């Protein structure tokens, strides 16, 4: 059974459930792994696909919900050590320097964080053939 892109109608979480300068992973399509992560900077929230541009199958968290470096100033790929800007997803250091993370569009409504538009499944190493 394949998972096709679809709208996610439920919120990922509430803004007040995401602490300042912290990250949290989500599995909006129920794939059994976090395929995106959020980071909060004051009242702004940034969402990125959980896939390093250096190698598309690499999950980025170095442990559950930990996508940031020690001082919480940059996104850290736990697989390769690459560092990314939180706001624009641009790689500032590492094997994918100059590349960017894939953004996930969000909307904040009534204090809750929603994905805007259809959300596609994450990449897997062994995709079943159709």
Residue pairs with C-beta under 8 A, 6 or more apart in sequence:
2 121
2 128
2 130
3 29
3 31
3 121
4 121
5 118
5 119
5 120
5 121
6 29
6 118
6 119
7 115
7 117
7 118
7 119
8 28
8 29
8 114
8 115
8 119
11 109
11 112
11 113
11 114
12 26
12 28
12 38
12 47
12 113
12 114
12 115
13 24
13 26
13 38
13 112
13 113
14 111
14 112
14 113
15 40
15 43
15 45
15 108
15 111
15 112
15 113
16 111
18 24
18 38
18 40
18 45
18 113
19 40
20 40
20 41
20 42
21 39
21 40
21 41
21 68
21 72
22 39
22 40
22 65
22 68
22 72
23 37
23 38
23 39
23 61
23 65
23 66
23 67
23 68
23 75
24 37
24 38
24 65
25 34
25 36
25 37
25 50
25 61
25 64
25 65
25 67
26 34
26 35
26 36
26 37
26 38
27 33
27 34
27 35
28 35
28 36
28 115
28 119
29 35
29 119
29 121
29 122
31 121
31 122
33 50
33 59
33 122
34 50
34 59
34 61
35 49
35 50
35 51
35 121
35 122
36 47
36 48
36 49
36 50
36 104
36 119
37 47
37 48
37 50
37 60
37 61
37 65
37 67
38 45
38 46
38 47
38 106
38 113
39 45
39 46
39 48
39 67
39 68
39 75
39 86
41 86
41 87
45 106
45 108
45 113
46 86
46 87
46 89
46 103
46 106
47 103
47 104
47 105
47 106
47 115
48 67
48 75
48 84
48 89
48 101
48 102
48 103
48 104
49 101
49 102
49 103
49 104
49 122
50 59
50 60
50 61
50 67
50 122
51 57
51 58
51 59
51 60
51 101
51 102
51 122
51 123
52 58
52 60
52 77
52 79
52 80
52 82
52 96
52 101
53 91
53 96
53 99
53 100
53 101
53 102
54 77
54 79
54 80
54 82
54 94
54 95
54 96
54 99
55 79
55 80
56 123
57 123
57 124
57 125
58 77
58 79
58 80
59 78
59 79
60 67
60 75
60 76
60 77
60 78
60 79
61 67
61 78
62 76
62 78
63 78
66 78
67 75
67 76
68 74
68 75
68 76
68 86
69 75
69 76
69 83
73 86
74 83
74 84
74 85
74 86
74 92
75 83
75 84
75 85
75 86
75 89
75 101
76 82
76 83
76 84
77 83
77 84
77 94
80 94
80 95
80 96
81 94
82 91
82 93
82 94
82 95
82 96
82 97
83 91
83 92
83 93
83 94
84 90
84 91
84 92
84 100
84 101
85 92
88 100
89 100
89 101
89 102
89 103
90 98
90 99
90 100
91 97
91 98
91 99
91 100
91 101
104 115
104 119
105 115
105 116
105 117
106 113
106 114
106 115
106 116
107 113
107 114
107 115
107 116
108 114
